[in-house]
Amino acid sequence: MAKGQAICPEEFERMLSATLPVVTEVGSRRKKAKLAEDGKQPTVRERLIAESWKQLLRGL
């Protein structure tokens, strides 16, 4: 049986920093565009969603 391995702090920080790009890429208005490439700012809703994901990750 395979055992899981704890992630290091750097991996966790990368996960947290990836929440906003993931939320904006999944959204319908930016389905295939990257946030940095299109120059648009994330909406308030996208920021709230990203923050809720960060809170979930911290809680886990």
Secondary structure as GFF3:
##gff-version 3
##sequence-region A 1 60
A	DSSP	alpha_helix	9	17	.	.	.	ID=ss1
A	DSSP	alpha_helix	19	26	.	.	.	ID=ss2
A	DSSP	three_ten_helix	28	30	.	.	.	ID=ss3
A	DSSP	alpha_helix	35	38	.	.	.	ID=ss4
A	DSSP	alpha_helix	44	59	.	.	.	ID=ss5
###
